[in-house]
Amino acid sequence: MRAEVMKMETENKLVPFSRNPKNEMLFGSSAYMEALARMQLMVQHRYFGVLTGR
């Protein structure tokens, strides 16, 4: 029953911190774009890396 209520609540509302945020909710700052490019490079070349934040 609780899962059904949660599903109904989330169908019409934006849920913060969800696992699948909508693209329009993301802010593409220069730092974000650099981090994304570095992660794509690591995946492409099968590098090992650590992503940290300040």
N, C-alpha and C positions, 0 to 999 in steps of 0.2 A: 504494500500500500504506500509506504513512504517513497519508494522509488518512483511510483506513478505521480505522486505529488511533486517531487523534484523535477521530473520530466516536464510536467505542465508548467511549472514555474520558470524553467529555463527556456522553454520554447519561445516565449514572448519577450524575454529580457536578455540583456548582455550580461554574461557572468564574468566578473573579473577573475584573473588568474586561472582561466580554464586551460586545458591541455591543447586545445585547438582554437586559438584566438583568430578572429577574422582579420584579413589583411588590412582593412581600413582602420583597425585598432592599433596597428604597429606604427611607431614613429621611426623613420629611417634617418637617424642622425649620421654624421660622418663617422663617429666612433662605431656605431652599429654596422655601417657599411664596411668598414675596415675589418671588424671582427668577423663578419659574414664571409668576406673574401678570404681571410686567413683560414677559416674553417673549411671552406670549399677547397682551397689549395691542399690542406692536410688530407682531406678525404680523397681527392684526386690522385695524390702521390702516395697515399697510405702512410703518411707521417704520423708520428705520435705527438700530441700536443695537449696543453692544459689551458683552459680558458678561465681566467680569474677576473674579478671586478674590483674596482676601488670604491 
